[in-house]
Amino acid sequence: MTIHAGSAATSSASSSTSEVVAVLGPEAPAGPGPALAVTVVICVYTEQRWPQIIRAVGSVLAQDVPAAQVVVVVDHNPALLERARATFPELTSCRAPARAASRRPATPGWPRRPARSSPS
């Protein structure tokens, strides 16, 4: 289920119906609690999708309700990490941590992937 900024409806990939959850917009009062703070995480892995990365970041930055933080997570691509840091210095860009396949719990009904061997 996703909440759309400036809209009172939400959508769900598993349902064709919408339910009213909240109205989020710049004019919405903060209420008794703290203001809503959202961090947007954009996961990337290949420079072949650079135009889509540019559009995704631009879309997030153009929202009516600004994100408190935008994080670009680069999955094992040092050149792409440097390009993202150079292009978006105002964002947080970081590399994805190494995966530990042996610590990942098995998902029922899904085949378990073998652990990757590390180069010596």
C-alpha positions as CSV (number, residue, x, y, z in Angstrom):
1,M,0.0,0.0,0.0
2,T,1.4,3.4,-0.9
3,I,0.4,6.8,0.4
4,H,0.4,9.5,-2.3
5,A,1.4,13.0,-1.3
6,G,-1.5,15.4,-1.7
7,S,-4.0,12.6,-2.0
8,A,-6.4,11.0,0.4
9,A,-6.4,7.6,-1.4
10,T,-3.9,4.8,-1.3
11,S,-3.3,2.1,-3.8
12,S,-2.3,-1.5,-3.3
13,A,-0.8,-3.8,-5.9
14,S,-2.9,-6.7,-4.6
15,S,-6.2,-4.9,-4.5
16,S,-8.2,-2.9,-7.0
17,T,-9.8,-0.8,-4.3
18,S,-8.6,2.3,-2.5
19,E,-9.0,3.2,1.1
20,V,-8.7,6.6,2.7
21,V,-5.6,6.7,5.0
22,A,-4.4,10.3,5.2
23,V,-4.0,13.6,3.4
24,L,-0.4,14.6,3.1
25,G,0.5,18.0,1.7
26,P,2.5,21.1,2.4
27,E,-0.6,22.7,3.9
28,A,-1.4,19.8,6.2
29,P,-0.9,20.7,9.9
30,A,1.8,18.8,11.8
31,G,-0.7,17.9,14.5
32,P,0.2,17.1,18.1
33,G,3.2,14.9,17.2
34,P,6.3,15.5,15.2
35,A,6.1,16.4,11.5
36,L,6.2,13.5,9.1
37,A,9.8,12.8,7.9
38,V,10.4,10.4,5.0
39,T,13.7,8.9,3.8
40,V,13.7,7.7,0.2
41,V,16.1,4.9,-0.7
42,I,16.9,4.4,-4.4
43,C,18.8,1.2,-5.1
44,V,20.9,1.0,-8.2
45,Y,23.4,-1.4,-9.7
46,T,24.3,-0.6,-13.3
47,E,25.3,2.5,-15.2
48,Q,23.3,1.1,-18.1
49,R,20.2,2.5,-16.3
50,W,21.7,5.9,-15.7
51,P,18.8,7.8,-17.5
52,Q,16.3,6.0,-15.2
53,I,18.4,6.8,-12.1
54,I,18.4,10.5,-13.1
55,R,14.6,10.4,-13.6
56,A,14.1,8.6,-10.3
57,V,16.2,11.1,-8.3
58,G,14.6,14.0,-10.1
59,S,11.1,12.7,-9.4
60,V,11.9,12.4,-5.7
61,L,13.4,15.9,-5.5
62,A,10.4,17.4,-7.3
63,Q,7.8,16.1,-4.8
64,D,5.5,18.7,-3.2
65,V,6.4,17.2,0.3
66,P,10.2,17.0,0.3
67,A,12.0,13.9,1.6
68,A,14.0,14.5,4.8
69,Q,16.8,12.4,3.2
70,V,17.4,10.8,-0.2
71,V,19.8,7.8,-0.2
72,V,21.2,6.3,-3.4
73,V,22.5,2.8,-2.6
74,V,24.9,1.3,-5.2
75,D,25.2,-2.4,-5.3
76,H,28.8,-3.4,-6.0
77,N,29.7,-0.9,-8.7
78,P,32.5,1.5,-7.6
79,A,32.3,3.5,-10.9
80,L,28.6,4.0,-10.5
81,L,29.1,5.0,-6.9
82,E,31.6,7.7,-7.8
83,R,29.3,8.9,-10.7
84,A,26.3,9.2,-8.3
85,R,28.4,11.1,-5.7
86,A,29.7,13.5,-8.3
87,T,26.3,14.0,-9.9
88,F,24.2,14.3,-6.7
89,P,26.5,15.8,-4.0
90,E,23.5,16.9,-2.0
91,L,22.3,13.3,-1.6
92,T,23.7,10.5,0.5
93,S,25.3,7.9,-1.8
94,C,26.7,4.7,-0.3
95,R,27.7,1.2,-1.4
96,A,25.6,-1.8,-0.4
97,P,27.1,-4.0,2.3
98,A,28.5,-7.4,1.3
99,R,25.9,-10.1,1.4
100,A,26.2,-12.9,3.9
101,A,24.3,-15.8,2.2
102,S,24.8,-18.1,5.1
103,R,23.1,-15.8,7.5
104,R,20.1,-15.2,5.2
105,P,17.0,-17.1,6.4
106,A,15.4,-19.5,4.0
107,T,12.1,-18.3,2.6
108,P,9.5,-21.2,2.6
109,G,8.7,-22.3,-0.9
110,W,11.7,-20.6,-2.5
111,P,14.9,-22.5,-3.5
112,R,17.9,-21.6,-1.4
113,R,20.7,-20.0,-3.5
114,P,24.2,-21.4,-2.9
115,A,26.6,-19.2,-1.0
116,R,29.0,-17.2,-3.2
117,S,32.6,-18.3,-3.0
118,S,35.1,-15.4,-2.3
119,P,38.1,-15.0,-4.4
120,S,41.4,-16.0,-2.7
